[in-house]
Amino acid sequence: MIWLIAVVGLAAVVAIAFVSVGIAVGRLEQETAPSVYRLSDAVDYVADRLPDEVTARLSYDDVRTVLGWHLDWFAAVGLATSHGQELGDPAVAVGDMAVADTDAACDAVVARSLEEGGPDPVDVVCILEVQFSYLAEIGAVSAGEPPA
């Protein structure tokens, strides 16, 4: 008799565990994993993918500086958060998505580079193009065209 109770109890525990895991997996499938941007990883990614003629003129510090200006622009327009907070009220939103104007970002970073005596504007644009590829790769931005 005691074996029957133990078997029924074990079956109940296993059934509850399977249902709980199934519910958790179902809920996690619906959630998007957060994108985590690490500046050091971004600098390595961008520097490794720049054309040779650009890397001949730039150092890792130049790339880090330009990427920092790019992050400053994201923060200024409300498209960046720290420590996983939700975006507040982004400057540009389409539906429930925050949309970054890549041309405005590029213009702002080029202007800041000219203002502060940074890299050549062509080099800045090259850095930002690779940066957008990095952002798409980590899932921070959509790889496709923004919605109209």
Summary of the structure (lengths in Angstrom):
residues: 148
radius of gyration: 23.3
end to end distance: 69.3
largest distance: 85.0
contacts: 346
relative contact order: 0.13
helix: 62%
strand: 3%
